[in-house]
Amino acid sequence: MQLQTRMQREVRMLQTDPPPGVWAAPKNGERLTELEAQIQGPKDTVYEGGLFHLSVDIPARYPFEPPKVKFVTPIYHPNIDPEGRICLDILNMPPKGGWKPALNVSTVLASIGLLLAEPNPEDGLVTDITAEFKHQRQARAGGEQQQQQQQVQQAQDEGPKENSNPAAAAEGGSGSAAVGKPDQAAAAAAMAAEQAAAQPAKRPRLALRK
């Protein structure tokens, strides 16, 4: 009875407030312990645009045991094997797993959606797919690092060029300053002329005849 009540609440929550990109409902609209679910492929991933079907079976001891979730739609993923089994910690009991009675089906489906967006190659389920994923990630990281180094070098090469002749720059600056102040230069010249006119003229010395 407790399981039925809890699943009624969880199904209602899945239908009224589902995680982004997730849909789930009882199979044939009847049995609450057998659900069918759909997850949309996350954006900016190789799964974008895909719609993946899953089966969700609720055990009799739920929520003290995790639900059994499998992919029905075939998918190429390092944490999902060809039979649709999923390597996710919250789908397993402690101490190896991370399932807790406080979790629910909505949390599990949301976590699977995140697993599609961010695969975990450190806990891969399919050896060859995991190795391929690690290789591609390392190659992508190396390419991004090389691109950043090229951008930095290009920015250094195209940086502002300073004047290599500071004396010429100083001379040019002083000249522009003089041109910018013509009134002061003219006033100084006029003052010098007035001072010269005010001084008495010196008489030339005559040579004495013997």
C-alpha positions in Angstrom: 0.0 0.0 0.0 2.9 2.4 0.8 4.5 1.6 -2.5 1.2 2.4 -4.4 0.8 5.7 -2.6 4.3 6.8 -3.2 4.2 5.8 -6.9 1.0 7.7 -7.3 2.7 10.8 -6.0 5.8 10.3 -8.1 3.9 9.7 -11.3 1.8 12.8 -10.6 5.0 14.8 -10.1 6.5 13.4 -13.4 3.4 14.5 -15.3 3.0 18.0 -13.7 6.6 19.0 -13.1 9.0 16.7 -15.1 12.8 17.4 -15.4 13.8 19.3 -18.6 13.6 17.0 -21.6 12.1 14.1 -19.7 8.7 12.4 -20.0 7.4 9.3 -18.1 4.1 7.6 -17.5 2.8 4.1 -16.5 2.8 1.5 -19.3 -0.7 1.2 -20.8 -1.7 3.8 -18.2 -2.3 1.2 -15.5 0.5 -0.4 -13.5 2.4 2.2 -11.5 5.4 -0.1 -11.0 6.1 -0.3 -14.7 6.9 3.0 -16.4 8.0 4.0 -19.8 10.1 7.1 -20.2 11.6 9.3 -22.9 14.7 11.5 -22.7 15.5 14.1 -25.3 19.1 14.3 -26.5 20.9 17.2 -24.7 21.7 20.3 -26.8 25.3 20.8 -28.1 26.0 17.0 -27.9 26.1 14.2 -30.5 22.7 13.1 -29.1 21.0 16.4 -29.8 17.8 15.9 -31.8 17.4 12.3 -30.6 14.6 10.8 -28.6 15.6 7.9 -26.4 13.1 5.4 -24.9 13.7 3.8 -21.5 11.9 1.2 -19.3 11.6 1.8 -15.6 10.7 -1.1 -13.3 9.9 -0.4 -9.6 11.0 -3.2 -7.2 8.7 -4.3 -4.4 11.1 -2.8 -1.8 11.2 0.6 -3.4 12.3 3.2 -2.2 14.8 1.1 -0.2 16.0 -0.4 -3.5 16.7 1.7 -6.6 14.5 1.4 -9.7 15.7 -0.8 -12.6 16.2 1.5 -15.6 17.3 0.4 -19.0 17.6 2.0 -22.5 15.2 0.6 -25.0 16.6 2.7 -27.8 20.1 1.6 -28.8 22.7 4.3 -28.0 26.5 4.6 -28.5 27.7 5.7 -25.1 30.7 4.7 -22.8 28.4 4.2 -19.8 25.6 2.3 -21.5 26.1 -1.2 -22.9 24.4 -2.7 -26.0 21.7 -4.3 -23.8 20.7 -0.8 -22.4 22.1 -1.3 -19.0 23.3 2.0 -17.4 26.4 2.5 -15.3 25.3 5.2 -12.9 26.0 5.2 -9.1 22.5 6.1 -8.0 21.1 3.0 -9.7 23.1 0.8 -7.3 22.9 0.1 -3.6 25.6 1.2 -1.1 28.4 0.8 -0.4 29.4 0.7 -4.1 26.3 2.7 -5.2 24.8 6.0 -4.2 21.1 5.1 -4.0 19.2 6.7 -1.1 15.5 6.3 -0.2 15.1 10.1 -0.5 15.8 9.9 -4.2 13.0 9.2 -6.7 12.3 8.3 -10.4 12.4 11.9 -11.4 15.9 12.4 -10.0 17.1 9.2 -11.7 15.8 10.2 -15.1 17.3 13.7 -14.7 20.7 12.2 -13.8 20.6 9.9 -16.9 20.0 13.0 -19.0 23.1 14.6 -17.5 25.0 11.4 -18.1 24.2 11.8 -21.8 25.6 15.3 -21.8 28.6 14.5 -19.7 29.8 10.9 -20.1 32.0 9.4 -17.3 34.9 7.6 -19.0 36.5 6.9 -15.6 33.6 4.4 -14.9 33.0 3.1 -18.4 30.8 0.1 -19.1 31.9 -0.6 -22.7 35.7 -0.8 -23.0 36.2 0.1 -26.7 33.7 3.0 -26.6 35.3 4.3 -23.4 38.8 4.2 -25.0 37.5 6.0 -28.1 35.9 8.7 -26.0 39.0 9.3 -24.0 41.1 9.6 -27.2 38.7 12.0 -28.7 38.6 14.1 -25.6 42.4 14.3 -25.3 42.6 15.2 -29.0 40.0 17.9 -28.6 41.7 19.3 -25.5 45.1 19.4 -27.4 43.5 21.2 -30.3 41.9 23.8 -28.1 45.2 24.5 -26.3 47.1 24.9 -29.6 44.4 27.3 -30.8 44.7 29.4 -27.6 48.5 29.6 -28.0 48.2 30.7 -31.6 45.7 33.4 -30.6 48.1 34.7 -27.9 51.0 34.8 -30.3 49.0 36.6 -32.9 47.9 39.2 -30.3 51.6 39.8 -29.3 52.6 40.1 -33.0 49.8 42.7 -33.7 50.4 44.7 -30.5 51.0 48.5 -30.5 54.4 49.6 -31.9 56.2 52.2 -29.8 58.3 55.1 -31.4 61.9 53.8 -31.6 63.4 57.4 -31.6 62.5 59.1 -28.4 64.6 62.2 -29.3 62.6 62.7 -32.5 59.4 62.2 -30.6 60.5 64.9 -28.0 61.4 67.3 -30.8 58.2 66.7 -32.5 56.3 67.3 -29.3 58.2 70.6 -28.6 57.5 71.8 -32.1 53.9 71.2 -31.8 53.8 73.0 -28.5 55.4 76.0 -30.0 53.0 76.0 -32.9 50.2 75.7 -30.4 51.2 79.0 -28.6 51.8 81.7 -31.3 50.6 84.5 -29.1 53.3 84.0 -26.4 56.1 83.8 -29.0 55.0 87.1 -30.6 54.7 88.9 -27.2 58.3 87.8 -26.3 59.6 89.2 -29.6 57.9 92.5 -29.2 59.2 92.9 -25.6 62.8 92.3 -26.8 62.4 94.9 -29.5 61.1 97.6 -27.0 64.1 96.9 -24.7 66.6 97.4 -27.6 65.0 100.7 -28.6 65.1 102.1 -25.1 68.9 101.7 -24.7 71.0 104.7 -26.0 73.0 104.1 -29.1 76.7 103.7 -28.7 78.8 106.4 -30.5 81.6 105.0 -32.7 85.1 105.9 -31.6 87.1 108.3 -33.9 90.7 107.7 -34.7 93.0 110.5 -33.5 95.4 111.9 -35.9 98.9 112.4 -34.8 
